[in-house]
Amino acid sequence: MKTGILLKSLLDVADMTQKDFAESVFTSPSTISKIITNKHLISPSDEKSFSVKSSRILANSIYESNCYFKFKDIFPVVYDFSSKHDLEQFLLKAFLYAIELDRENSEAYISKNNASKHYVGKEHIMQMFCIIASDYLRSDRHELLEFYSALPLAIGYSQIGLDEIKIVPPELQREIVFHQLFDPTQCQKGADDCAVDDIYTTFKTEMYTDLYRWQAELDPTKPFLLLKDKYIILFDRQIDGTPHMTFITNKQELENIFDHIARIMSKAERLTFTQDDIEEFLSEEPMSGGRIIDGIINAISGLSGDEPSSDQITEGLRHLLHELVQHETEIFFSADVLKSFIFNSKIFSSLMPVSDIPPQEQINFLNIIRDYMRIYKNAPVRIMNISLHSIIAICKDELSLICIINPFSMKVKYHLIDSMSLKEQMDKSNTRSYINIPDFIGNLIDQANDAYPNKR
């Protein structure tokens, strides 16, 4: 993050001219112009004064309720500022970070060791985490970013303030792969800060990354977030319990740390699969084995066979519902996924070729679900306001399933989740976001008939 780019972006957000800003910080417009065009490097003796004045002036012009959203093109990782002073302190840290980075990248900078940086205290850690993460997300957008994280373990998001962080990515049309590692032995049932196996964390992370979850043996005292070949952030606590964050960019250190993480990954159990590689999971044991989840996954993935006909998809849907009844599996459809089935074939075609199916046949599929509900009045089927386009199946044995159709990448992802944990979360959500199924499907069919009046 160059100081010039940061300053220019903030002036745009504040709707302030370079001339007015120069007058406010008691310097010349030409100096501000040179800073913005990266022709002037702020000296160590001036950086504190410049940063303090700039932060105060800009915060005064920008701050208002929910103003964090204004920064989505500068700080895609951010938090909601509680006051003007809070915003001012955040901008101060951002300027100091950018100025130091400019100096380190300058030809005059002698040391190239990239010494580790340390941040102490919940507020300081949250500020610097947002600034650092945003900086790398806003860098070369054509480059793959590959993250490895064991962050929610031991310390937990809430204890270091990261639970307050919001992701408001700009048009980040780049590939971001996020490997989430967790050790279930460290997650106590119902713990608020063990967010890694939380369904809503999965939804949120899938919104802006290509998420893969892994079960691994981890050291609970060393939670981390690593961006391959770029940096690693380590979290721990000082002797008095104060949160502490270490930021490492030294190439040799990163290589050694990544070798260690690679050894962990080699022994980790994969819990996320795509439509293309789900057979890898299914082949782990024969279909005659005891896993209920195998039949559910086969039924869902079977809907996307090689150019299936309407009759084949109808039979596939009936087979899926039969699997659910046979194994007493609870199923949750997101309201979005059913609406996309009828009105947005581009999204749903990732799972089945809906665009090739006549509208009336699509409506008939909804009738199958409605008929199923009439026949099995106590069937555990729910329609809910769940993020993304998803199907959730809670099985009676150890593993359950979240099937997500990402509306941005169009990928179909299968996340395997502990059944007890998933059921506990969905039971809580059901009371908050319950939708009457017959009414919902009936209204959806009426909307479809209105949208395709000539296709009845």
C-alpha positions as CSV (number, residue, x, y, z in Angstrom):
1,M,0.0,0.0,0.0
2,K,1.7,3.2,-1.2
3,T,1.2,6.4,0.8
4,G,0.2,8.2,-2.4
5,I,-2.5,5.7,-3.3
6,L,-3.8,5.6,0.2
7,L,-4.0,9.4,0.4
8,K,-5.6,9.8,-3.0
9,S,-8.2,7.2,-2.2
10,L,-9.1,8.8,1.1
11,L,-9.4,12.2,-0.4
12,D,-11.9,10.7,-2.9
13,V,-13.9,9.2,-0.1
14,A,-13.8,12.6,1.8
15,D,-14.7,14.5,-1.4
16,M,-11.8,16.8,-0.7
17,T,-9.5,18.5,-3.2
18,Q,-5.7,18.2,-2.9
19,K,-5.6,22.0,-2.5
20,D,-8.0,22.1,0.4
21,F,-6.3,19.2,2.0
22,A,-2.8,20.8,1.7
23,E,-4.1,24.0,3.4
24,S,-5.6,21.9,6.2
25,V,-2.3,20.2,7.0
26,F,-0.3,23.4,6.5
27,T,1.8,22.3,3.5
28,S,1.9,23.2,-0.2
29,P,-0.3,21.7,-2.9
30,S,2.8,20.7,-4.8
31,T,4.1,18.6,-1.9
32,I,0.7,16.8,-1.7
33,S,0.8,16.2,-5.4
34,K,4.3,14.7,-5.2
35,I,3.2,12.4,-2.3
36,I,0.2,11.2,-4.4
37,T,2.4,10.6,-7.5
38,N,5.0,8.8,-5.3
39,K,7.7,11.5,-6.1
40,H,8.1,12.5,-2.5
41,L,9.0,10.1,0.3
42,I,7.9,11.4,3.7
43,S,10.9,11.6,6.0
44,P,11.0,9.8,9.4
45,S,11.0,13.1,11.2
46,D,7.8,14.2,9.5
47,E,5.8,11.0,9.3
48,K,4.2,11.2,12.7
49,S,3.2,14.8,12.3
50,F,1.9,14.3,8.8
51,S,0.0,11.1,9.7
52,V,-1.7,12.7,12.8
53,K,-2.8,15.8,10.9
54,S,-4.0,13.8,7.9
55,S,-6.0,11.3,10.0
56,R,-7.7,14.0,12.0
57,I,-8.7,16.1,8.9
58,L,-9.9,13.1,6.9
59,A,-11.8,11.5,9.8
60,N,-13.6,14.7,10.5
61,S,-14.8,14.8,6.8
62,I,-15.6,11.1,6.5
63,Y,-17.0,9.9,9.8
64,E,-20.7,9.0,10.0
65,S,-22.7,6.0,11.1
66,N,-21.8,2.9,9.2
67,C,-19.1,4.8,7.3
68,Y,-16.9,1.7,7.1
69,F,-18.7,0.8,3.9
70,K,-17.2,3.8,2.2
71,F,-13.8,2.1,2.5
72,K,-14.6,-1.0,0.5
73,D,-12.2,-0.1,-2.3
74,I,-9.4,0.8,0.1
75,F,-9.9,-1.5,3.1
76,P,-12.0,-4.6,2.0
77,V,-11.2,-6.0,5.4
78,V,-12.5,-3.4,8.0
79,Y,-14.7,-3.0,11.1
80,D,-17.4,-0.6,12.1
81,F,-16.0,2.5,13.7
82,S,-17.5,3.4,17.0
83,S,-16.6,7.1,16.9
84,K,-14.8,9.7,15.0
85,H,-11.8,9.2,17.2
86,D,-11.9,5.4,16.5
87,L,-11.7,6.2,12.7
88,E,-9.0,8.7,13.2
89,Q,-6.8,6.2,15.1
90,F,-7.4,3.6,12.4
91,L,-6.3,6.0,9.6
92,L,-3.3,7.0,11.7
93,K,-2.2,3.4,11.8
94,A,-2.8,3.1,8.0
95,F,-0.7,6.1,7.2
96,L,2.2,5.0,9.4
97,Y,2.0,1.5,7.9
98,A,2.1,2.9,4.3
99,I,4.9,5.4,5.0
100,E,7.0,2.7,6.5
101,L,6.3,0.4,3.6
102,D,7.3,3.1,1.1
103,R,10.6,3.6,3.0
104,E,11.3,-0.2,3.1
105,N,10.7,-0.4,-0.7
106,S,12.8,2.6,-1.6
107,E,16.2,2.3,-3.2
108,A,17.7,4.2,-0.3
109,Y,16.6,1.6,2.3
110,I,19.6,-0.4,3.4
111,S,18.2,-3.3,5.4
112,K,16.4,-5.9,3.4
113,N,15.9,-8.4,6.3
114,N,12.2,-7.5,6.7
115,A,12.3,-7.8,10.5
116,S,9.1,-9.1,12.2
117,K,6.6,-6.5,13.5
118,H,4.8,-6.8,16.7
119,Y,1.4,-5.4,17.8
120,V,-0.1,-5.6,21.3
121,G,-3.6,-5.1,22.5
122,K,-7.0,-6.0,21.1
123,E,-7.7,-2.6,19.4
124,H,-4.2,-2.3,17.9
125,I,-4.3,-5.9,16.6
126,M,-7.8,-5.4,15.0
127,Q,-6.6,-2.2,13.3
128,M,-3.4,-3.7,11.9
129,F,-5.0,-7.0,10.9
130,C,-7.5,-5.0,8.7
131,I,-4.8,-2.8,7.3
132,I,-2.4,-5.7,6.4
133,A,-5.1,-8.0,5.0
134,S,-6.6,-5.2,2.9
135,D,-3.2,-4.2,1.6
136,Y,-2.5,-7.6,0.2
137,L,-6.0,-8.1,-1.2
138,R,-5.7,-4.8,-3.1
139,S,-2.4,-5.7,-4.6
140,D,-2.0,-7.4,-8.0
141,R,-5.5,-8.7,-8.6
142,H,-4.4,-11.2,-11.2
143,E,-2.3,-13.2,-8.7
144,L,-3.6,-16.2,-6.9
145,L,-3.8,-15.7,-3.1
146,E,-3.5,-18.9,-1.1
147,F,-4.3,-18.7,2.6
148,Y,-3.8,-21.2,5.4
149,S,-5.5,-20.5,8.7
150,A,-5.8,-22.1,12.2
151,L,-6.9,-18.7,13.5
152,P,-10.1,-19.5,15.4
153,L,-8.5,-22.1,17.7
154,A,-7.4,-21.6,21.3
155,I,-7.5,-17.8,21.2
156,G,-10.7,-17.4,19.2
157,Y,-12.0,-14.5,17.1
158,S,-13.8,-12.8,19.9
159,Q,-10.9,-12.7,22.4
160,I,-8.7,-10.6,20.0
161,G,-11.5,-8.6,18.4
162,L,-11.6,-10.2,15.0
163,D,-15.2,-11.1,15.5
164,E,-16.0,-7.4,14.8
165,I,-14.3,-7.5,11.4
166,K,-16.4,-7.1,8.3
167,I,-15.5,-8.2,4.7
168,V,-16.8,-5.7,2.2
169,P,-14.7,-6.7,-0.8
170,P,-14.7,-4.4,-3.9
171,E,-14.8,-6.1,-7.3
172,L,-12.2,-8.7,-6.2
173,Q,-12.5,-10.8,-9.3
174,R,-9.4,-12.7,-8.4
175,E,-8.8,-16.2,-7.2
176,I,-8.5,-16.5,-3.4
177,V,-8.1,-20.0,-2.0
178,F,-8.7,-20.3,1.8
179,H,-7.6,-23.5,3.6
180,Q,-9.2,-23.6,7.1
181,L,-7.5,-26.0,9.5
182,F,-9.1,-27.0,12.7
183,D,-8.7,-29.6,15.5
184,P,-12.1,-30.8,16.9
185,T,-10.5,-31.7,20.2
186,Q,-9.9,-28.0,20.8
187,C,-13.5,-27.1,20.1
188,Q,-15.8,-27.4,23.0
189,K,-19.4,-27.9,22.2
190,G,-21.3,-24.6,22.0
191,A,-18.1,-22.5,22.4
192,D,-18.8,-19.1,20.9
193,D,-15.2,-18.5,19.7
194,C,-14.8,-21.9,17.9
195,A,-16.1,-20.4,14.7
196,V,-14.4,-22.7,12.3
197,D,-17.1,-25.3,12.3
198,D,-19.9,-22.7,12.4
199,I,-22.2,-22.8,9.4
200,Y,-22.5,-19.1,9.1
201,T,-18.7,-18.7,9.1
202,T,-18.6,-21.2,6.2
203,F,-21.2,-19.2,4.3
204,K,-19.4,-15.9,4.8
205,T,-16.0,-17.3,3.9
206,E,-17.4,-18.9,0.7
207,M,-18.7,-15.5,-0.3
208,Y,-15.3,-14.1,-1.0
209,T,-12.9,-17.1,-1.2
210,D,-12.7,-20.7,-2.5
211,L,-12.9,-22.4,0.9
212,Y,-11.5,-25.8,1.8
213,R,-11.8,-27.1,5.4
214,W,-9.4,-29.6,6.9
215,Q,-9.3,-31.5,10.1
216,A,-5.7,-31.6,11.5
217,E,-3.7,-32.0,14.6
218,L,-2.7,-28.5,15.7
219,D,-0.8,-26.8,18.4
220,P,-3.4,-24.9,20.4
221,T,-0.8,-22.3,21.5
222,K,0.1,-21.3,17.9
223,P,-2.9,-20.0,15.9
224,F,-1.9,-18.4,12.6
225,L,-3.0,-17.0,9.3
226,L,-0.5,-17.5,6.5
227,L,-0.7,-16.0,3.0
228,K,1.6,-18.2,1.0
229,D,4.9,-16.5,-0.1
230,K,3.7,-13.2,1.4
231,Y,3.3,-13.2,5.1
232,I,2.3,-15.1,8.3
233,I,0.4,-13.6,11.2
234,L,0.9,-15.4,14.6
235,F,-1.2,-14.8,17.7
236,D,-0.3,-15.4,21.3
237,R,-0.6,-13.7,24.7
238,Q,1.8,-11.9,26.8
239,I,2.5,-12.9,30.4
240,D,-0.4,-10.7,31.7
241,G,-2.8,-12.1,29.1
242,T,-2.7,-9.2,26.7
243,P,-3.2,-10.4,23.1
244,H,-0.1,-10.2,20.9
245,M,0.2,-10.4,17.1
246,T,3.5,-11.0,15.1
247,F,3.7,-10.1,11.4
248,I,6.4,-11.9,9.5
249,T,7.4,-11.3,5.8
250,N,11.0,-12.5,5.8
251,K,11.3,-15.0,2.9
252,Q,13.4,-17.5,4.6
253,E,11.2,-17.6,7.7
254,L,8.1,-18.0,5.5
255,E,9.7,-20.9,3.7
256,N,10.5,-22.7,6.9
257,I,7.1,-22.1,8.3
258,F,5.3,-23.2,5.2
259,D,7.3,-26.5,5.2
260,H,6.0,-27.1,8.7
261,I,2.4,-26.3,7.6
262,A,2.8,-28.6,4.6
263,R,3.7,-31.5,6.9
264,I,0.5,-30.7,8.9
265,M,-1.5,-30.7,5.7
266,S,-0.1,-34.0,4.5
267,K,-1.7,-35.7,7.5
268,A,-4.9,-33.6,7.5
269,E,-8.3,-35.0,6.6
270,R,-10.1,-33.2,3.9
271,L,-13.7,-32.1,4.6
272,T,-14.5,-30.0,1.4
273,F,-14.9,-31.3,-2.1
274,T,-16.0,-29.9,-5.4
275,Q,-18.4,-31.4,-7.9
276,D,-15.4,-32.7,-9.9
277,D,-13.6,-34.5,-7.1
278,I,-16.4,-35.7,-4.8
279,E,-15.8,-39.2,-6.0
280,E,-12.5,-39.1,-4.0
281,F,-14.6,-39.0,-0.8
282,L,-17.1,-41.5,-1.9
283,S,-14.4,-44.0,-2.9
284,E,-13.0,-44.0,0.7
285,E,-15.3,-46.9,1.6
286,P,-17.8,-49.0,-0.3
287,M,-21.3,-47.8,-0.7
288,S,-22.5,-50.7,1.3
289,G,-20.8,-49.2,4.3
290,G,-22.5,-47.4,7.1
291,R,-22.2,-43.7,5.9
292,I,-25.6,-42.2,5.3
293,I,-23.9,-39.2,3.7
294,D,-22.7,-41.2,0.7
295,G,-26.3,-41.8,-0.5
296,I,-27.2,-38.2,0.0
297,I,-24.2,-36.9,-1.9
298,N,-24.7,-39.4,-4.7
299,A,-28.3,-38.3,-5.0
300,I,-27.4,-34.6,-5.2
301,S,-24.4,-35.0,-7.5
302,G,-26.5,-37.4,-9.7
303,L,-28.7,-34.5,-10.6
304,S,-25.9,-33.1,-12.7
305,G,-25.2,-36.2,-14.8
306,D,-24.1,-35.9,-18.5
307,E,-26.9,-34.0,-20.1
308,P,-29.7,-35.7,-18.3
309,S,-33.3,-35.4,-19.6
310,S,-36.2,-34.0,-17.7
311,D,-37.3,-37.5,-16.8
312,Q,-33.9,-38.4,-15.5
313,I,-33.7,-35.3,-13.3
314,T,-37.3,-35.9,-12.0
315,E,-36.2,-39.5,-11.1
316,G,-33.0,-38.1,-9.5
317,L,-35.1,-35.7,-7.4
318,R,-37.4,-38.4,-6.3
319,H,-34.4,-40.5,-5.4
320,L,-33.0,-37.7,-3.3
321,L,-36.3,-37.4,-1.4
322,H,-36.4,-41.2,-1.0
323,E,-32.9,-41.1,0.5
324,L,-34.0,-38.5,3.0
325,V,-37.1,-40.4,4.1
326,Q,-35.3,-43.7,4.3
327,H,-32.5,-42.4,6.5
328,E,-34.6,-39.9,8.5
329,T,-32.3,-37.1,7.2
330,E,-33.3,-33.5,7.9
331,I,-33.0,-31.3,4.8
332,F,-32.9,-27.5,4.6
333,F,-33.3,-25.7,1.3
334,S,-32.3,-22.0,1.2
335,A,-35.1,-19.8,-0.2
336,D,-32.5,-18.5,-2.6
337,V,-31.7,-21.8,-4.1
338,L,-35.3,-22.7,-4.9
339,K,-35.9,-19.2,-6.5
340,S,-32.7,-19.6,-8.5
341,F,-34.0,-23.0,-9.7
342,I,-36.9,-21.2,-11.5
343,F,-35.6,-17.7,-12.2
344,N,-31.8,-17.9,-12.5
345,S,-30.7,-20.9,-14.5
346,K,-27.2,-19.6,-14.8
347,I,-26.6,-20.2,-11.1
348,F,-28.4,-23.5,-10.7
349,S,-26.9,-25.0,-13.9
350,S,-23.8,-25.6,-11.9
351,L,-25.7,-28.4,-10.2
352,M,-28.1,-29.4,-13.1
353,P,-28.7,-28.2,-16.6
354,V,-31.8,-26.2,-15.8
355,S,-31.5,-23.9,-18.8
356,D,-32.2,-26.9,-21.1
357,I,-35.4,-27.8,-19.2
358,P,-38.7,-26.2,-20.2
359,P,-40.2,-23.9,-17.5
360,Q,-43.2,-26.2,-17.0
361,E,-40.9,-29.1,-16.2
362,Q,-39.0,-26.9,-13.7
363,I,-42.4,-26.1,-12.0
364,N,-43.2,-29.8,-11.9
365,F,-40.0,-30.3,-9.8
366,L,-41.5,-27.9,-7.2
367,N,-44.7,-29.9,-7.3
368,I,-42.7,-33.0,-6.5
369,I,-41.4,-31.4,-3.3
370,R,-44.9,-30.1,-2.4
371,D,-46.4,-33.6,-3.0
372,Y,-43.6,-35.1,-0.9
373,M,-44.6,-32.8,1.9
374,R,-48.2,-33.7,1.6
375,I,-47.5,-37.5,1.7
376,Y,-45.0,-37.3,4.5
377,K,-46.6,-34.6,6.7
378,N,-43.9,-34.9,9.4
379,A,-41.0,-35.0,6.9
380,P,-38.1,-33.0,8.3
381,V,-37.9,-30.6,5.4
382,R,-37.3,-26.9,5.9
383,I,-37.0,-23.8,3.8
384,M,-34.9,-21.1,5.4
385,N,-33.3,-17.7,5.0
386,I,-29.8,-19.1,4.7
387,S,-26.9,-17.3,3.1
388,L,-25.9,-18.3,-0.4
389,H,-27.6,-20.9,-2.6
390,S,-27.4,-24.0,-0.4
391,I,-28.9,-27.4,0.5
392,I,-28.1,-28.7,4.0
393,A,-28.6,-32.3,5.0
394,I,-28.3,-33.4,8.7
395,C,-27.8,-37.1,8.9
396,K,-28.2,-39.5,11.8
397,D,-24.6,-40.6,11.8
398,E,-21.4,-38.7,12.3
399,L,-21.1,-36.6,9.1
400,S,-23.6,-34.2,7.6
401,L,-23.5,-32.0,4.5
402,I,-23.7,-28.4,3.3
403,C,-23.9,-28.3,-0.5
404,I,-23.3,-24.7,-1.7
405,I,-23.7,-23.3,-5.2
406,N,-21.6,-20.1,-5.1
407,P,-23.4,-17.4,-7.1
408,F,-20.1,-15.7,-8.0
409,S,-17.8,-18.6,-8.9
410,M,-20.6,-20.9,-10.0
411,K,-18.8,-23.7,-8.2
412,V,-20.6,-26.5,-6.4
413,K,-19.0,-27.3,-3.1
414,Y,-19.6,-30.1,-0.6
415,H,-18.7,-29.3,3.0
416,L,-18.7,-32.2,5.5
417,I,-19.6,-31.1,9.0
418,D,-20.1,-32.8,12.4
419,S,-23.8,-33.7,12.6
420,M,-24.3,-32.8,16.2
421,S,-22.7,-29.4,15.7
422,L,-24.7,-28.7,12.6
423,K,-28.0,-29.8,14.1
424,E,-27.5,-27.6,17.1
425,Q,-26.9,-24.6,14.9
426,M,-29.8,-25.3,12.5
427,D,-32.3,-25.9,15.4
428,K,-31.4,-22.4,16.7
429,S,-31.7,-20.9,13.2
430,N,-35.0,-22.6,12.5
431,T,-36.8,-20.7,15.2
432,R,-35.5,-17.4,13.8
433,S,-36.0,-17.9,10.0
434,Y,-38.8,-20.4,9.6
435,I,-40.7,-20.2,6.3
436,N,-44.0,-22.0,5.7
437,I,-43.2,-24.6,3.0
438,P,-46.6,-25.1,1.3
439,D,-47.2,-21.3,1.2
440,F,-43.7,-20.6,-0.1
441,I,-43.7,-23.3,-2.9
442,G,-47.3,-22.4,-3.8
443,N,-46.3,-18.7,-4.2
444,L,-43.2,-19.7,-6.1
445,I,-45.2,-21.8,-8.6
446,D,-47.7,-18.9,-9.0
447,Q,-44.8,-16.5,-9.7
448,A,-43.3,-19.0,-12.2
449,N,-46.7,-19.3,-14.0
450,D,-46.9,-15.6,-14.2
451,A,-43.4,-15.3,-15.5
452,Y,-43.9,-17.9,-18.2
453,P,-47.5,-17.4,-19.2
454,N,-47.0,-19.0,-22.7
455,K,-45.1,-22.0,-21.4
456,R,-47.9,-23.6,-19.4
